[in-house]
Structures are given as C-alpha cells and as structure tokens.
Amino acid sequence: MSVTVLRSTPAAGSRVVDVTGTVPVTDAELVARARARDAWAEEMIYRRHAPQIASIARRLLRDPVEAADVTQETFLIAFQKLGALAEPAALRGWLARIAVSRVHRRWRWRKVRFWAVTGDDESLADVADAGVAPDRKTELALIDEALRAIPVKLRVPWVLRHVIGYSLDEVATACDCSLASVKRYLVRAEAAVTAHTQEVAHG
C-alpha cells in the first residue's frame, strides 16, 4: 500500500552552524557542549529538533495544546537527563522516545483516547498537504478508521514510520523496543490497514 506524504516537518533550524556561522555542528557536538551547560548548545538542540518532536506529539495526540505541552516537557526532561544519553549522535531518536513516553502518560493519566471520535480531532486527511487529491484524502480517512481499531503498540510505530518518516532504527529507539519487534508491529499494522481498506473498497 502506498502512503500519502503528509505535510513535512518545518526545516527551520535543522542546519546548525557554530558561532562563526560557517561550520556545521553535529548533534554529538551539541550534546557535549550542552552537558557542559552551554546555553547556546541547548538552544540549538531545541531549534533543530523541536519542530519534529511537536509533529510527533500532535499526530499521536491530535490535540495541538497537549502536543505543545509534550514538546516542552520533552526538552525539559532531555536537558535534565542529557548525561544519560549513551550515544550523543542518536539524539533525535532519544528525544522521540521521551516524547512518546509523555504521550503515553497523557493517555493513562488524562484518558486521552488515541484519535478519539470528536469534532476537535485532526485526521490524517486534515494534516495532509493542501494539494493532496480528494481520492487520496478518502484513502487517508480509511487508514484512520483502521488505526483506531488496532492496539497502541502497533499504531505508534506506524505513525512514526509512515507519517513522521523515521527510519526503522529510529522507530525502535523511540518505542524503546528491538528492531525485530518494530518490524513485527509494522507488518501487523500494515496488514490491518490493508485489510480494512480492501474490505471497504469491495463492500
């Protein structure tokens, strides 16, 4: 099944250079400096990764206010626990893991239903690019219906992989599970989505 490309994460701040404005700075370098309480490095980490963390939270919670809270919480926790990051180069996946964990807390504590059927929820069709054809938006609506019916442990990897665009390794890091588990979850989620769309298409 082909997946419609949704609105991409904003690129602003994705390329960070040093104070001279000429040399690109890697995540690993930013982490090293942030661990030494370098305020500039912390700001650059936020500018580089906040748009994507906000995108993850919003697409999982479907509530922009809740998503903004999760984004702020994610970076507060990240800067407090930066010393625990074993692989500084894997910062992006580590931040996503924190964000997903905060999303799960909201589902438990505030009983936020995943893509609950309310007038305020955003569907995949709602967040798709404006130029997406009507028939593709219809397909996205069917995918939404299918995803509501499967367990959260299958939905989250599917969204990270097919909507956010994470690599399999990054999905595994964000979901705090093995690569083999991620592959199994994606196969099961894909099977459920395909079965639902085919069932509807054939009446």
Phi and psi restraints in degrees (value plus and minus 20) as a CYANA .aco file:
   2 SER   PHI     -98.0   -58.0
   2 SER   PSI     130.8   170.8
   3 VAL   PHI    -135.0   -95.0
   3 VAL   PSI     107.3   147.3
   4 THR   PHI     -87.3   -47.3
   4 THR   PSI     114.2   154.2
   5 VAL   PHI     -95.6   -55.6
   5 VAL   PSI     105.6   145.6
   6 LEU   PHI    -112.5   -72.5
   6 LEU   PSI     155.9   195.9
   7 ARG   PHI     -76.1   -36.1
   7 ARG   PSI     108.5   148.5
   8 SER   PHI     -96.4   -56.4
   8 SER   PSI     137.5   177.5
   9 THR   PHI     -85.9   -45.9
   9 THR   PSI     117.4   157.4
  10 PRO   PHI     -75.2   -35.2
  10 PRO   PSI     120.4   160.4
  11 ALA   PHI    -108.5   -68.5
  11 ALA   PSI     -30.2     9.8
  12 ALA   PHI     -76.5   -36.5
  12 ALA   PSI     109.8   149.8
  13 GLY   PHI      62.0   102.0
  13 GLY   PSI     -19.7    20.3
  14 SER   PHI     -92.1   -52.1
  14 SER   PSI     -48.5    -8.5
  15 ARG   PHI    -126.8   -86.8
  15 ARG   PSI      91.0   131.0
  16 VAL   PHI    -127.0   -87.0
  16 VAL   PSI     113.7   153.7
  17 VAL   PHI    -136.6   -96.6
  17 VAL   PSI     146.9   186.9
  18 ASP   PHI     -93.5   -53.5
  18 ASP   PSI    -198.5  -158.5
  19 VAL   PHI     -83.1   -43.1
  19 VAL   PSI     -37.4     2.6
  20 THR   PHI    -101.4   -61.4
  20 THR   PSI     -33.7     6.3
  21 GLY   PHI      59.7    99.7
  21 GLY   PSI      -4.8    35.2
  22 THR   PHI    -143.7  -103.7
  22 THR   PSI     -52.0   -12.0
  23 VAL   PHI    -124.7   -84.7
  23 VAL   PSI     100.1   140.1
  24 PRO   PHI     -80.2   -40.2
  24 PRO   PSI     120.3   160.3
  25 VAL   PHI    -130.3   -90.3
  25 VAL   PSI     108.7   148.7
  26 THR   PHI    -100.1   -60.1
  26 THR   PSI     145.8   185.8
  27 ASP   PHI     -79.8   -39.8
  27 ASP   PSI     -61.4   -21.4
  28 ALA   PHI     -80.2   -40.2
  28 ALA   PSI     -60.4   -20.4
  29 GLU   PHI     -88.1   -48.1
  29 GLU   PSI     -59.5   -19.5
  30 LEU   PHI     -84.9   -44.9
  30 LEU   PSI     -60.7   -20.7
  31 VAL   PHI     -82.3   -42.3
  31 VAL   PSI     -64.9   -24.9
  32 ALA   PHI     -79.2   -39.2
  32 ALA   PSI     -62.4   -22.4
  33 ARG   PHI     -92.3   -52.3
  33 ARG   PSI     -57.5   -17.5
  34 ALA   PHI     -86.7   -46.7
  34 ALA   PSI     -54.4   -14.4
  35 ARG   PHI     -83.6   -43.6
  35 ARG   PSI     -44.8    -4.8
  36 ALA   PHI    -111.9   -71.9
  36 ALA   PSI      -3.0    37.0
  37 ARG   PHI      46.9    86.9
  37 ARG   PSI      14.1    54.1
  38 ASP   PHI    -101.8   -61.8
  38 ASP   PSI      90.4   130.4
  39 ALA   PHI     -83.5   -43.5
  39 ALA   PSI     -55.9   -15.9
  40 TRP   PHI     -82.5   -42.5
  40 TRP   PSI     -63.1   -23.1
  41 ALA   PHI     -83.9   -43.9
  41 ALA   PSI     -60.3   -20.3
  42 GLU   PHI     -82.1   -42.1
  42 GLU   PSI     -62.8   -22.8
  43 GLU   PHI     -83.2   -43.2
  43 GLU   PSI     -61.2   -21.2
  44 MET   PHI     -87.8   -47.8
  44 MET   PSI     -56.8   -16.8
  45 ILE   PHI     -80.7   -40.7
  45 ILE   PSI     -64.5   -24.5
  46 TYR   PHI     -83.7   -43.7
  46 TYR   PSI     -67.4   -27.4
  47 ARG   PHI     -82.5   -42.5
  47 ARG   PSI     -56.6   -16.6
  48 ARG   PHI     -92.5   -52.5
  48 ARG   PSI     -60.0   -20.0
  49 HIS   PHI    -130.5   -90.5
  49 HIS   PSI     -35.7     4.3
  50 ALA   PHI     -78.8   -38.8
  50 ALA   PSI     -61.8   -21.8
  51 PRO   PHI     -78.3   -38.3
  51 PRO   PSI     -61.2   -21.2
  52 GLN   PHI     -94.0   -54.0
  52 GLN   PSI     -57.1   -17.1
  53 ILE   PHI     -83.0   -43.0
  53 ILE   PSI     -60.7   -20.7
  54 ALA   PHI     -83.3   -43.3
  54 ALA   PSI     -57.8   -17.8
  55 SER   PHI     -85.3   -45.3
  55 SER   PSI     -63.3   -23.3
  56 ILE   PHI     -79.9   -39.9
  56 ILE   PSI     -70.3   -30.3
  57 ALA   PHI     -82.0   -42.0
  57 ALA   PSI     -61.5   -21.5
  58 ARG   PHI     -89.5   -49.5
  58 ARG   PSI     -58.5   -18.5
  59 ARG   PHI     -94.4   -54.4
  59 ARG   PSI     -44.0    -4.0
  60 LEU   PHI    -105.2   -65.2
  60 LEU   PSI     -62.7   -22.7
  61 LEU   PHI    -107.0   -67.0
  61 LEU   PSI     -47.5    -7.5
  62 ARG   PHI      38.4    78.4
  62 ARG   PSI      14.1    54.1
  63 ASP   PHI    -164.1  -124.1
  63 ASP   PSI      91.2   131.2
  64 PRO   PHI     -83.1   -43.1
  64 PRO   PSI     -52.3   -12.3
  65 VAL   PHI     -89.4   -49.4
  65 VAL   PSI     -68.0   -28.0
  66 GLU   PHI     -80.8   -40.8
  66 GLU   PSI     -60.1   -20.1
  67 ALA   PHI     -83.7   -43.7
  67 ALA   PSI     -60.5   -20.5
  68 ALA   PHI     -83.5   -43.5
  68 ALA   PSI     -59.2   -19.2
  69 ASP   PHI     -83.9   -43.9
  69 ASP   PSI     -64.3   -24.3
  70 VAL   PHI     -83.0   -43.0
  70 VAL   PSI     -59.4   -19.4
  71 THR   PHI     -80.7   -40.7
  71 THR   PSI     -67.6   -27.6
  72 GLN   PHI     -83.0   -43.0
  72 GLN   PSI     -64.1   -24.1
  73 GLU   PHI     -81.9   -41.9
  73 GLU   PSI     -60.0   -20.0
  74 THR   PHI     -78.3   -38.3
  74 THR   PSI     -65.7   -25.7
  75 PHE   PHI     -97.1   -57.1
  75 PHE   PSI     -51.6   -11.6
  76 LEU   PHI     -81.2   -41.2
  76 LEU   PSI     -66.4   -26.4
  77 ILE   PHI     -86.3   -46.3
  77 ILE   PSI     -62.8   -22.8
  78 ALA   PHI     -79.8   -39.8
  78 ALA   PSI     -64.7   -24.7
  79 PHE   PHI     -90.1   -50.1
  79 PHE   PSI     -48.4    -8.4
  80 GLN   PHI     -92.5   -52.5
  80 GLN   PSI     -52.3   -12.3
  81 LYS   PHI    -131.4   -91.4
  81 LYS   PSI      -1.8    38.2
  82 LEU   PHI     -78.4   -38.4
  82 LEU   PSI     -50.0   -10.0
  83 GLY   PHI     -86.6   -46.6
  83 GLY   PSI     -38.7     1.3
  84 ALA   PHI    -107.0   -67.0
  84 ALA   PSI     -26.3    13.7
  85 LEU   PHI     -93.9   -53.9
  85 LEU   PSI      90.3   130.3
  86 ALA   PHI     -89.5   -49.5
  86 ALA   PSI     -58.3   -18.3
  87 GLU   PHI    -141.2  -101.2
  87 GLU   PSI      74.6   114.6
  88 PRO   PHI     -73.0   -33.0
  88 PRO   PSI     -50.4   -10.4
  89 ALA   PHI     -89.0   -49.0
  89 ALA   PSI     -37.7     2.3
  90 ALA   PHI    -114.6   -74.6
  90 ALA   PSI       6.3    46.3
  91 LEU   PHI     -75.6   -35.6
  91 LEU   PSI     -63.6   -23.6
  92 ARG   PHI     -79.6   -39.6
  92 ARG   PSI     -68.0   -28.0
  93 GLY   PHI     -86.0   -46.0
  93 GLY   PSI     -56.0   -16.0
  94 TRP   PHI     -85.1   -45.1
  94 TRP   PSI     -62.8   -22.8
  95 LEU   PHI     -82.5   -42.5
  95 LEU   PSI     -60.2   -20.2
  96 ALA   PHI     -83.7   -43.7
  96 ALA   PSI     -57.5   -17.5
  97 ARG   PHI     -81.9   -41.9
  97 ARG   PSI     -63.1   -23.1
  98 ILE   PHI     -82.0   -42.0
  98 ILE   PSI     -64.8   -24.8
  99 ALA   PHI     -81.5   -41.5
  99 ALA   PSI     -65.2   -25.2
 100 VAL   PHI     -82.2   -42.2
 100 VAL   PSI     -58.7   -18.7
 101 SER   PHI     -82.0   -42.0
 101 SER   PSI     -61.1   -21.1
 102 ARG   PHI     -88.1   -48.1
 102 ARG   PSI     -55.3   -15.3
 103 VAL   PHI     -82.3   -42.3
 103 VAL   PSI     -65.1   -25.1
 104 HIS   PHI     -80.7   -40.7
 104 HIS   PSI     -57.3   -17.3
 105 ARG   PHI     -80.9   -40.9
 105 ARG   PSI     -60.5   -20.5
 106 ARG   PHI     -87.4   -47.4
 106 ARG   PSI     -57.6   -17.6
 107 TRP   PHI     -82.9   -42.9
 107 TRP   PSI     -57.1   -17.1
 108 ARG   PHI     -98.9   -58.9
 108 ARG   PSI     -71.4   -31.4
 109 TRP   PHI     -97.6   -57.6
 109 TRP   PSI     -61.4   -21.4
 110 ARG   PHI    -122.7   -82.7
 110 ARG   PSI     -18.7    21.3
 111 LYS   PHI      34.3    74.3
 111 LYS   PSI      23.7    63.7
 112 VAL   PHI     -98.0   -58.0
 112 VAL   PSI      99.4   139.4
 113 ARG   PHI    -101.6   -61.6
 113 ARG   PSI     118.0   158.0
 114 PHE   PHI     -88.4   -48.4
 114 PHE   PSI      96.4   136.4
 115 TRP   PHI      31.3    71.3
 115 TRP   PSI      27.6    67.6
 116 ALA   PHI     -79.8   -39.8
 116 ALA   PSI     132.3   172.3
 117 VAL   PHI    -106.2   -66.2
 117 VAL   PSI      66.5   106.5
 118 THR   PHI    -154.2  -114.2
 118 THR   PSI     142.1   182.1
 119 GLY   PHI     -87.6   -47.6
 119 GLY   PSI     -37.6     2.4
 120 ASP   PHI    -111.0   -71.0
 120 ASP   PSI     -33.0     7.0
 121 ASP   PHI     -90.5   -50.5
 121 ASP   PSI     125.1   165.1
 122 GLU   PHI    -114.8   -74.8
 122 GLU   PSI     113.7   153.7
 123 SER   PHI    -115.3   -75.3
 123 SER   PSI     151.1   191.1
 124 LEU   PHI     -79.5   -39.5
 124 LEU   PSI     -56.8   -16.8
 125 ALA   PHI     -83.3   -43.3
 125 ALA   PSI     -55.5   -15.5
 126 ASP   PHI     -84.4   -44.4
 126 ASP   PSI     -55.8   -15.8
 127 VAL   PHI    -117.5   -77.5
 127 VAL   PSI     -16.2    23.8
 128 ALA   PHI     -92.4   -52.4
 128 ALA   PSI     138.6   178.6
 129 ASP   PHI     -77.1   -37.1
 129 ASP   PSI     127.8   167.8
 130 ALA   PHI     -79.2   -39.2
 130 ALA   PSI     -47.6    -7.6
 131 GLY   PHI    -104.5   -64.5
 131 GLY   PSI     -18.9    21.1
 132 VAL   PHI     -86.2   -46.2
 132 VAL   PSI     112.7   152.7
 133 ALA   PHI     -86.4   -46.4
 133 ALA   PSI     132.7   172.7
 134 PRO   PHI     -75.8   -35.8
 134 PRO   PSI     -58.9   -18.9
 135 ASP   PHI     -87.2   -47.2
 135 ASP   PSI     -51.4   -11.4
 136 ARG   PHI     -91.5   -51.5
 136 ARG   PSI     -55.2   -15.2
 137 LYS   PHI     -87.1   -47.1
 137 LYS   PSI     -54.4   -14.4
 138 THR   PHI     -83.1   -43.1
 138 THR   PSI     -60.8   -20.8
 139 GLU   PHI     -83.3   -43.3
 139 GLU   PSI     -60.1   -20.1
 140 LEU   PHI     -83.5   -43.5
 140 LEU   PSI     -57.2   -17.2
 141 ALA   PHI     -82.6   -42.6
 141 ALA   PSI     -59.1   -19.1
 142 LEU   PHI     -86.1   -46.1
 142 LEU   PSI     -59.2   -19.2
 143 ILE   PHI     -82.8   -42.8
 143 ILE   PSI     -61.8   -21.8
 144 ASP   PHI     -75.1   -35.1
 144 ASP   PSI     -66.7   -26.7
 145 GLU   PHI     -80.6   -40.6
 145 GLU   PSI     -62.1   -22.1
 146 ALA   PHI     -85.9   -45.9
 146 ALA   PSI     -61.4   -21.4
 147 LEU   PHI     -88.6   -48.6
 147 LEU   PSI     -49.5    -9.5
 148 ARG   PHI     -84.0   -44.0
 148 ARG   PSI     -46.4    -6.4
 149 ALA   PHI    -111.1   -71.1
 149 ALA   PSI     -24.2    15.8
 150 ILE   PHI    -128.8   -88.8
 150 ILE   PSI     138.4   178.4
 151 PRO   PHI     -80.4   -40.4
 151 PRO   PSI     132.8   172.8
 152 VAL   PHI     -76.9   -36.9
 152 VAL   PSI     -57.6   -17.6
 153 LYS   PHI     -84.6   -44.6
 153 LYS   PSI     -38.3     1.7
 154 LEU   PHI    -113.3   -73.3
 154 LEU   PSI     -55.2   -15.2
 155 ARG   PHI     -85.9   -45.9
 155 ARG   PSI     -66.9   -26.9
 156 VAL   PHI     -79.9   -39.9
 156 VAL   PSI     -69.5   -29.5
 157 PRO   PHI     -79.1   -39.1
 157 PRO   PSI     -58.2   -18.2
 158 TRP   PHI     -82.5   -42.5
 158 TRP   PSI     -65.0   -25.0
 159 VAL   PHI     -84.5   -44.5
 159 VAL   PSI     -64.9   -24.9
 160 LEU   PHI     -81.9   -41.9
 160 LEU   PSI     -58.6   -18.6
 161 ARG   PHI     -98.2   -58.2
 161 ARG   PSI     -69.6   -29.6
 162 HIS   PHI    -116.1   -76.1
 162 HIS   PSI     -42.5    -2.5
 163 VAL   PHI    -122.5   -82.5
 163 VAL   PSI     -68.1   -28.1
 164 ILE   PHI     -99.8   -59.8
 164 ILE   PSI     -51.9   -11.9
 165 GLY   PHI      72.5   112.5
 165 GLY   PSI       3.4    43.4
 166 TYR   PHI     -91.2   -51.2
 166 TYR   PSI     132.1   172.1
 167 SER   PHI     -92.4   -52.4
 167 SER   PSI     146.0   186.0
 168 LEU   PHI     -80.9   -40.9
 168 LEU   PSI     -60.6   -20.6
 169 ASP   PHI     -82.3   -42.3
 169 ASP   PSI     -61.2   -21.2
 170 GLU   PHI     -88.2   -48.2
 170 GLU   PSI     -57.0   -17.0
 171 VAL   PHI     -82.6   -42.6
 171 VAL   PSI     -62.9   -22.9
 172 ALA   PHI     -81.5   -41.5
 172 ALA   PSI     -62.2   -22.2
 173 THR   PHI     -84.5   -44.5
 173 THR   PSI     -66.0   -26.0
 174 ALA   PHI     -83.6   -43.6
 174 ALA   PSI     -57.1   -17.1
 175 CYS   PHI    -109.8   -69.8
 175 CYS   PSI     -22.3    17.7
 176 ASP   PHI      35.1    75.1
 176 ASP   PSI      28.8    68.8
 177 CYS   PHI    -163.1  -123.1
 177 CYS   PSI     154.6   194.6
 178 SER   PHI     -95.5   -55.5
 178 SER   PSI     140.3   180.3
 179 LEU   PHI     -81.6   -41.6
 179 LEU   PSI     -57.9   -17.9
 180 ALA   PHI     -82.9   -42.9
 180 ALA   PSI     -59.6   -19.6
 181 SER   PHI     -85.7   -45.7
 181 SER   PSI     -62.4   -22.4
 182 VAL   PHI     -78.6   -38.6
 182 VAL   PSI     -64.7   -24.7
 183 LYS   PHI     -81.6   -41.6
 183 LYS   PSI     -60.7   -20.7
 184 ARG   PHI     -85.5   -45.5
 184 ARG   PSI     -63.9   -23.9
 185 TYR   PHI     -82.1   -42.1
 185 TYR   PSI     -61.5   -21.5
 186 LEU   PHI     -86.8   -46.8
 186 LEU   PSI     -59.0   -19.0
 187 VAL   PHI     -83.1   -43.1
 187 VAL   PSI     -63.4   -23.4
 188 ARG   PHI     -86.9   -46.9
 188 ARG   PSI     -62.0   -22.0
 189 ALA   PHI     -84.9   -44.9
 189 ALA   PSI     -63.0   -23.0
 190 GLU   PHI     -83.5   -43.5
 190 GLU   PSI     -60.2   -20.2
 191 ALA   PHI     -83.0   -43.0
 191 ALA   PSI     -60.6   -20.6
 192 ALA   PHI     -86.7   -46.7
 192 ALA   PSI     -62.8   -22.8
 193 VAL   PHI     -83.9   -43.9
 193 VAL   PSI     -65.9   -25.9
 194 THR   PHI     -83.4   -43.4
 194 THR   PSI     -63.4   -23.4
 195 ALA   PHI     -81.5   -41.5
 195 ALA   PSI     -61.4   -21.4
 196 HIS   PHI     -87.7   -47.7
 196 HIS   PSI     -65.7   -25.7
 197 THR   PHI     -85.8   -45.8
 197 THR   PSI     -56.6   -16.6
 198 GLN   PHI     -90.6   -50.6
 198 GLN   PSI     -57.8   -17.8
 199 GLU   PHI     -81.7   -41.7
 199 GLU   PSI     -64.5   -24.5
 200 VAL   PHI     -86.7   -46.7
 200 VAL   PSI     -61.8   -21.8
 201 ALA   PHI     -83.5   -43.5
 201 ALA   PSI     -51.9   -11.9
 202 HIS   PHI    -120.0   -80.0
 202 HIS   PSI     -10.3    29.7
